[in-house]
Amino acid sequence: MYAEQPADDELVDLRQLWRIFRRRLPVFAAVAFAVFALTVIVTMQMTPQYTATASVIIDPRQSQVIDIEAVLTGVGSDAQALDTEVQLIQSRSLALAVINSLDLTADPEFNDSLREPSGLGVIAAGLRGFLSALVPSQMAHAGIDDDQRTLEAVTSAVLERLTARRSGMTYVISIGFRSENPAKAARIANAFADLYLLSQLEAKFDATERANTWLNDRLDVLREEVRTAEQAVELYRAEHGLLDAGGSNLTEQQISDLNAQLAIQRAELSAAESSLRSVQTQLQRGASLDTIGEVLRSETIRALRAQQTETSRRRSDLASRYGPRHPEFLAVEREVADLEEQISREIQRIVAGLETEVNVARQRVASLQSTLSGFRDELVTNNRALVRLRELEREAEASRTLFESFLNRFRQTSEQDDLATADARIVARAPVPLEPSAPNWLLNLALGLMLAGMAGAGAIVLLEVFDNGVRTEADVERELGAAHIASVPMLAQGRFGQKRSGKGDQPYDYVRENPLSGIAESFRVIRSAILLSNIDNVHKIVAITSALPGEGKTTTTYSLGRISAMSGSRTLIMDCDLRRRLLTKAAAPQASKGLLEVLSGDCTLDEVLVADAEQGLQILPVVESQFTPRDVFNSDAFKSLMSVLRERYDLVLIDTAPVLAVTDTRAIAAKADAVVMNVKWKTTPREAAASALDTLRDVKANVLGVTLAQVDMNAQARYGYEGSSYYYKNYRSYYSG
């Protein structure tokens, strides 16, 4: 039931934090003072530092005299480009250039080997030497000589003092340098600015020179490639007869001419065949051939027809004049027949000429077709070769174009050396600073205060984390899951009003001599808790135990026994710690017989009981005995003894061995009416106490709760608000010594 806490416990309790701080205030003050004092001492030992700042601007406006693209383009205007320039300013290469320019390796400020250490520097130098002897540097292992190591160390020292950052969202970069000498700080800051601009120019010169060299070498290769490609084109063209003539090759032109001639010849053949078919058709029909176009167009036929007409006219005249038998008529008749014969032969000759013309035309067409077929075959072959020719021509053209492009770029880059300008310019050179920038006393003191507070708080946290003891009633209930019965103050505490009257006083003597003291009252609280825990069946046998030795259980048993006896109860305190027997040594040191003798039957109970100085209190001691059974507290004799003690006494208090140390305690706790767990305040680990309680619960022991022993009540009141101890200052006046 005690393990469960309200949900509010998970929240930060500011009052509890304040209590922790007040309780640990001395520790906080000591640690905070030490840290703050150390901050002041370190600040006083620091050498004044001066910071000089130069400003350069990355100008996004680039002057362009001629429209030629630069080999190395300018710096971009975006944030990434500007941040890159900041990193270049902070690079080791630029730092090395500044070091070489100003010979900073000979400056003791940057070269520790040239400086005489003083103050804290002596300690730091000795510590560095000691560490170097223990752990050799990686440079030594790498075989780097002393000069190189010195240069690297100086470079690191210079970069440590250098700052470079953009001024807001502008294009301006501030270059700051910190030095012990103000003039030196300004000189080095300006050197960084100058060499940064020079590095930009050198980068452009180097890039242009490398580009020209590469382009020149490449041009030689490309020039040879162009020459080879063009030669390959011409050679291939000559080998395959692919000579150009007005934009086409010879074969194509010849095919074109032949096609034109073939068309003409086919037309002529068609006309001749048409005339011949017409003549043949007339002959087949038996019609006269006088109407044939070729006959009509024949000059010979026309002349013969004219003669025939004239002769026929004469024949008609002669016939009418002389009659058909006249010799002249007959002569003319023969002339007419001869003319008709001539006309017939001429017509036959014309028909035969038509057939010859058709045959000749056919032969010409066939000849042209044959020639054309040969040229076409040649054209197919040429076309196949032309594919490869065009491929060679494209390669030659590509090589020529690439060569011309590289040649033009080479001419452009050759003109850029004289036109190169830096992308940045100095807008403000670093002046010599008049006031030191470090140490910043206000900042250091503020930082010292912050560190002091953090260190003090850290010390408190560490103490609280490692403080594993049980301190308050809330710790008992929350961490152990048990009821808190009482907190027993330590005897040496004066604010209770009780002080030791002698060097050998013990709490059990003190409660007898000071019954109204705070210690006595705490034991009365324990007694009341025992008696009131079960009113119907009052607990008479109570085991007092602890998790570990030295937690005050014996003192608690003896003191509680005396308080009970002083209250009028018949009380017995019983020593069941067979190993250390501390109760017997404190209450009955002269006893020669005890518990073991009773259990063995050698003595009766009355023979071994020892009366205490306080009336009503008896002691059952335990002494060394030869009778030591294996399981004393699980024996029938022990059970019988418990029954007898319940009848004879109002309260029996058993001082047991620690739970975690001896198993006897578990047997006793199981047989006792109740068990009270004693825990030493702030000392017993919580885990040990919790483990002991778990062990008791495992044997079904009736654990009434936990008492905190040897408590500093004033200190406990500062641990929290829970429990009556917090209000101790309000009721402590009730106690007296």
C-alpha positions, 0 to 999 in steps of 0.5 A, spaced: 500 500 500 505 504 501 508 503 494 503 506 490 503 514 490 499 519 487 500 521 480 502 528 483 508 525 486 511 525 479 511 532 478 516 536 480 516 538 487 519 545 488 518 545 495 522 539 495 528 542 491 528 548 495 529 543 501 535 539 498 538 546 496 538 548 503 540 542 506 546 542 501 547 549 501 554 549 504 557 544 499 554 548 493 557 555 496 564 551 497 564 548 490 561 555 487 566 559 490 572 555 488 569 555 481 568 562 481 575 564 484 578 559 479 575 563 473 577 570 476 584 567 477 585 564 470 582 571 467 587 575 471 593 570 468 590 571 461 594 576 456 590 582 453 588 580 446 587 585 440 582 584 434 583 587 428 578 586 422 578 587 415 572 587 410 572 584 403 566 584 399 564 579 394 562 583 388 556 579 384 557 585 379 562 582 374 566 587 369 566 584 362 570 588 356 568 582 351 563 577 350 567 571 352 566 566 357 571 565 362 575 559 364 573 560 371 567 563 373 566 568 378 563 567 385 556 566 386 551 570 389 548 565 393 549 563 401 552 557 399 557 560 395 559 566 400 560 561 406 564 557 401 569 563 400 569 564 408 571 557 408 577 558 403 579 564 407 580 560 413 583 554 410 590 552 411 593 553 404 591 561 405 594 561 412 601 558 410 601 563 405 600 569 410 605 565 415 610 565 409 609 572 407 610 575 414 615 569 417 610 568 423 614 561 424 619 566 427 614 570 432 614 567 439 607 568 439 605 563 434 611 558 435 611 556 442 618 553 442 620 560 442 616 563 448 619 563 455 613 560 459 611 564 465 605 563 470 600 558 468 604 557 462 609 553 466 604 548 468 601 548 461 608 547 458 610 541 463 603 538 462 604 538 455 611 535 455 609 530 460 603 528 455 608 528 449 613 523 453 607 518 455 603 519 448 608 520 442 605 525 437 602 522 430 607 526 427 613 523 430 610 516 428 609 519 421 616 521 420 615 528 420 621 532 421 621 538 426 621 544 421 614 541 419 611 540 425 613 547 427 610 549 421 603 545 422 603 548 429 604 555 427 599 554 422 594 551 427 595 557 432 594 562 426 588 559 424 585 559 432 586 566 432 583 568 425 575 569 424 572 570 418 564 571 417 559 574 413 556 581 415 549 579 416 545 578 409 550 582 405 556 580 400 561 583 405 566 578 409 569 580 415 576 578 416 578 578 424 585 576 427 587 576 434 594 578 437 597 580 443 600 586 439 595 591 436 599 593 430 601 585 429 593 584 429 592 589 423 598 587 419 596 580 419 588 581 418 590 585 412 595 580 409 589 575 409 585 580 405 590 581 400 593 574 399 585 572 399 584 577 393 591 574 390 589 567 391 583 568 387 587 571 381 592 566 381 586 561 381 584 564 375 591 565 371 592 557 373 585 555 370 586 559 364 593 556 363 591 549 364 585 550 359 590 553 354 595 547 355 590 542 354 586 546 348 593 546 344 594 539 345 587 537 344 587 541 337 593 538 335 589 531 336 583 534 332 587 537 327 590 530 325 583 527 326 580 532 321 585 531 316 585 523 316 577 523 316 577 528 309 582 523 306 578 517 308 572 521 304 576 522 298 579 516 297 572 512 298 569 516 293 574 515 288 574 508 289 567 507 288 566 512 283 562 517 287 564 523 283 559 529 284 556 533 278 552 538 280 550 535 286 549 528 284 553 523 282 555 521 275 551 514 275 544 518 277 545 523 271 546 518 266 540 514 268 536 521 268 539 522 261 537 515 259 530 515 262 529 521 257 532 518 251 528 512 252 521 516 253 523 519 246 524 513 243 518 509 246 514 515 243 517 515 236 516 507 237 509 508 239 507 513 233 511 508 228 507 502 230 500 506 230 502 508 223 504 501 221 497 498 224 493 503 220 496 501 214 496 494 216 488 495 217 487 498 211 490 492 207 486 487 211 480 491 209 482 491 202 481 499 202 485 504 198 492 506 201 491 513 198 488 516 205 494 513 209 498 519 212 504 517 210 502 516 203 499 523 203 505 526 206 509 523 201 512 528 196 513 523 191 506 520 191 504 527 190 508 528 184 506 522 181 499 523 183 499 530 179 502 527 173 497 521 173 492 527 173 495 530 167 496 524 164 488 522 165 486 529 162 490 528 156 487 521 155 480 524 156 482 529 151 485 524 146 479 519 147 474 524 145 478 527 140 481 521 136 478 515 140 481 509 144 484 506 138 488 512 136 496 511 137 497 517 141 491 515 146 494 508 147 501 511 148 497 516 153 494 509 156 500 506 157 503 512 160 497 512 165 498 505 167 506 506 168 504 512 173 499 507 177 505 502 177 509 507 180 504 510 185 503 502 187 511 501 188 511 508 192 506 506 196 509 499 197 516 502 199 512 507 204 509 501 207 516 497 207 519 503 210 514 504 216 515 497 218 523 498 218 522 504 222 518 500 227 523 495 227 529 500 228 525 504 234 524 497 237 531 496 237 533 503 240 528 502 245 531 495 247 538 498 247 536 504 251 533 499 256 539 494 256 543 500 258 539 503 263 538 496 266 546 496 267 546 503 270 541 502 275 545 496 277 551 500 278 546 505 282 544 500 287 551 498 288 553 506 288 548 507 293 550 501 298 557 505 297 554 511 298 551 509 305 558 508 308 560 515 304 555 519 308 557 516 314 565 518 313 562 525 311 559 525 317 565 523 321 569 528 317 564 534 318 563 532 326 571 532 327 571 539 323 566 542 327 569 540 333 576 542 331 573 549 329 569 549 336 576 548 340 580 553 335 575 558 337 575 557 344 583 556 344 583 563 341 578 566 346 582 563 352 588 566 350 586 573 350 583 572 358 590 572 361 590 580 361 583 581 362 583 576 369 580 580 375 578 578 382 571 577 384 572 580 391 575 587 393 577 590 399 572 595 402 576 597 409 583 595 411 584 593 418 586 599 423 590 598 429 585 596 435 586 601 441 582 597 446 583 589 447 578 585 445 580 579 451 579 578 456 572 580 457 572 581 464 564 582 464 563 576 460 568 571 464 565 573 470 558 572 468 561 565 465 564 564 472 558 565 475 554 561 471 559 555 471 559 556 479 552 555 479 552 549 475 558 546 478 554 547 485 548 544 482 552 538 479 555 537 486 548 537 489 545 532 484 551 527 485 551 527 492 543 526 492 544 521 487 549 517 491 546 518 497 542 511 497 540 511 504 533 511 507 532 519 510 525 520 511 518 517 513 517 518 505 523 514 503 521 508 508 514 508 505 515 509 498 522 506 497 521 500 502 514 499 502 513 499 509 510 503 515 514 508 518 514 507 526 519 512 529 525 516 528 530 515 534 535 521 535 542 520 535 544 521 542 550 526 541 545 531 538 544 537 543 538 541 540 534 536 543 536 538 550 539 532 552 547 531 552 551 526 554 553 526 562 559 521 561 563 519 555 561 512 556 553 513 556 549 509 551 542 510 549 539 505 554 542 508 560 540 515 557 533 514 557 533 511 564 536 517 566 532 522 562 525 519 561 522 526 558 528 526 553 526 526 545 530 519 545 525 516 550 519 519 547 521 515 540 522 509 544 515 510 547 512 511 540 515 504 538 512 501 544 505 504 542 505 502 535 507 495 538 501 495 543 496 498 538 497 494 532 492 489 534 488 491 540 484 485 540 490 480 540 496 484 543 503 482 540 507 480 546 513 477 542 516 482 538 523 481 534 527 487 533 532 486 527 536 489 521 538 488 514 546 489 516 550 489 522 551 496 526 544 499 525 543 499 532 538 493 533 541 491 540 541 498 542 533 499 540 532 492 543 535 494 550 532 501 550 525 499 548 525 494 554 527 499 559 522 504 556 517 498 557 519 496 564 519 504 566 511 504 563 509 498 568 509 492 563 513 486 565 518 486 560 523 481 557 529 482 552 532 476 549 538 475 546 538 471 540 544 473 536 548 466 537 554 469 534 555 476 536 551 476 543 551 484 543 545 484 548 548 480 553 555 484 553 551 490 554 545 488 559 548 481 562 556 481 561 557 477 567 552 471 565 554 464 565 548 461 562 543 463 558 538 461 552 542 455 549 542 452 556 534 453 557 533 449 550 538 444 552 534 442 559 541 444 563 537 450 566 531 452 568 528 459 565 529 462 572 536 460 573 538 464 567 534 470 567 538 476 569 534 482 572 536 489 569 537 495 573 530 498 571 525 494 575 520 490 571 525 488 566 529 481 565 534 479 560 535 472 557 542 472 555 546 467 551 553 465 552 557 460 549 555 453 549 557 446 547 550 445 546 549 448 539 543 444 535 543 445 527 536 449 528 535 452 534 530 456 533 526 451 529 526 446 535 520 444 539 524 447 545 524 454 542 517 453 541 515 451 548 519 457 551 515 462 546 509 459 549 512 460 556 514 467 555 507 469 552 504 467 559 509 470 564 511 477 560 507 483 557 512 484 552 518 480 550 523 483 545 528 479 541 534 481 539 536 477 533 542 477 528 541 481 521 536 478 516 541 478 510 547 475 514 544 469 518 538 465 517 536 464 524 532 471 524 527 468 519 525 462 523 525 467 529 521 472 525 516 467 523 514 465 530 514 472 533 508 476 533 511 482 530 517 484 527 520 491 527 525 493 522 531 497 524 534 501 519 540 506 520 539 513 518 542 515 511 547 509 512 543 503 510 543 502 503 535 502 500 536 496 496 539 492 503 533 494 507 528 492 501 531 486 500 531 484 508 524 486 508 522 482 502 526 476 506 521 477 512 515 477 508 517 471 504 517 467 511 510 470 512 513 474 518 508 480 521 512 486 519 510 492 523 514 497 520 521 500 520 524 505 525 530 509 523 536 509 528 541 515 530 537 520 526 539 527 526 533 530 527 535 537 525 538 535 518 532 530 517 527 536 518 531 539 512 529 533 507 522 534 506 515 536 508 512 529 509 512 526 516 512 529 523 520 530 523 519 536 518 515 540 524 520 538 529 522 545 531 515 546 533 515 541 538 522 540 540 521 544 547 517 539 550 523 534 551 528 535 556 534 532 559 
